[in-house]
Amino acid sequence: MSEQADRPTPYGARGEDYALWRAREAVAQAEKLLASQATTMAYHEGRATSLIGWVCADLLAVAAMLGSHPTWAWFVGSLGIIMPSVVSGYYLYRVYQPKKWSVAGIHPEWLMQDWPEPTERTTLEAIARRYIDETQHNEEMLRRAFVAVRMAWIWFLLTPVIGLSWMGLSMVAIQAL
């Protein structure tokens, strides 16, 4: 072997070596992306969990108020708090619905299937393509979770405005009767 052949090229892998390096790198990057997506989903679920506590506190306060003033007028007036809280709760429920979430890793059965002309490179490329599909699916799940949490927060923040407006309108209507 010549001295020049022992030294690495300044440009890295080439030819077939480059294709194998690219396949390995694609799998590694996809695994990082899948881990990042899992962290983001956990963040959205954490925000939803926090908001569930606030929505429950609103509903418990209304229940306590109705328990101390069990009249038809108070019940009608409290609907302005109950309804936005229920809508917010519905959006929070959507965050926790069962979903087909993709994680890093390939099922061993998939790897054990017979491949035409199998090589490390073609197998890694197939894994990378599968990961690409899974990350796109996860992105859609993340988008849905983000929208659901955002809508839940909007309805939660509108609760006092809607509640006070509804209570004022219902009191005016009751006095007019």
N, C-alpha and C positions, 0 to 999 in steps of 0.2 A: 504494500500500500504506500502510496506517496504521501509525503508530508502535507500536501495541499488537500488531499481527500480526507484527512483526519480532522481538519479544521471545519467548524460549521460555516455554512454560507452566511453572508451578512444579511440575506433576505429571508431567512427561515426556510420552512419546508417548501418543496416544489413538487409538481407532478402528482404522482399517486400519494406521496407522503403528505402533500398539502390537502388533498381530498380527505384523507383519513384525519388529519389535524382539524379540518373544518367540521367534519362530522362530530368529532369528540367535543369541540368547542360549542357547536350548536346544541348538543345534549346538555352540556354544563350550563350554558346560558339559559336554556329553557327551564332547567331545574331551579335556577335562581329566580326566574320569573314566576314559576309556580309557587315557590316559597314566599315571594313578595306578595303575590295575590292572596295567599292564605292569611298573611299578616293583615292585609287590607280588609279582608272579609271579617276577621276577628275584631278589627277596629270598628267596623260598621255595626257588628253585633253588640259590641260593648256600648256604643252610643245608644243603640236601641234598648238595651237592658237598663241603662240609666234613665231613659225617658219613661220606661214602663213604671218605674218607681214614682215619678212625678205625676203621671196620669192616674195611677192608683191613689195617690195622695189627694188629688182633686176629687176623685169619685168618693173617697172616704169622707172628705169634708162635706160634700153634698149630702151623703147618707146621714152624717151626724146632724146636719142642719135640718134635714127632713125628719129625723127622729125627734128633734126638740120642738119642731113646728110642723106637726103632721096635718097640714091643711092643703086643700086643693090649690089655692093660690101659690103657695110655696112650691108645690110639686110642678105646676105649670112653669113657674119662674125658673126652676132648676133645670128644666130641659135645655136651656141655653148653655149650660155647663156640661150636661150629660152627653148631648149629641156630638159636639166637637171632640170630646174625650173618647167617645166610642169610635169615631172616625180615625182619630189618631191611633187608638188601639188596633184597629183593623190594619193600618199600614205597618205597625210594629209586628203584628202577626205575620205579615207577608215576608218580613226579614227572616223569620224563623221557620218558614215552610220547608219541608224536606226538599233538597235539591241534589242534583247529580254534580258533585264537585270533584274536579280532577286534581290529583296530587302527583308529586314526583314519584316515579317508580313504574316499572312495567311488570305486569303479572307474569309469573314464571311460565304459565302455559303458553303465553304469547311468544316468549323467547324460545320455547321448546318445539314450536311448529317447524315443519320442514320447509326450507326456503330453497328456491331455485338458485343455484350457484351462490351459496352463502359465503359472505366474507365479513370481517369485522366492520369494514366501511359500510357495506350495504345495510347491515343490521343497525348500525348507529344512525345512518341516514333515515331508516324506517322509524326508529325511536324518535328522532328529531321531528320528523313529519307528524308523528302522532302527538308529540308534545305541542307542536304548533297548533293543531286542531284543539287540543285540550285547553291551551291558554286562551284561545279565542272564545271558547265556551265559557271559561271562567270570567272573562271580561264582561260577557253578557250578564252573568250572575251578579257580578260586582256592580254593574250599572243599575240593575234592578234593585239591589239592596240599597244603593246610594239614593235612588229616587224614592224608595219607600221610607227610608229614614228622614230624608228631607221633607217629604209630605207629612210625615208624622209630626215633625217639629213645627212645621207651618201650622197645622191644625191645633197643636198644643199651644202655640203662641197666640193663636186667634181665640182660644177658649175664653179668656177674660173679656175680650172685646165683644164676642158674640154673646157671652153670658150676661154681661151688664146690659147690652142692648136688648136682649130678649127679656130680661127681668124688668127693665124699664117699660118696654112695650106691653108686657103682660100685666103689669101693675096699672098702667093707663087703661088698658082694656077692661080689667076687672073693676076699676073704679067707675068706668062708664056704664057698666051693667048695673 
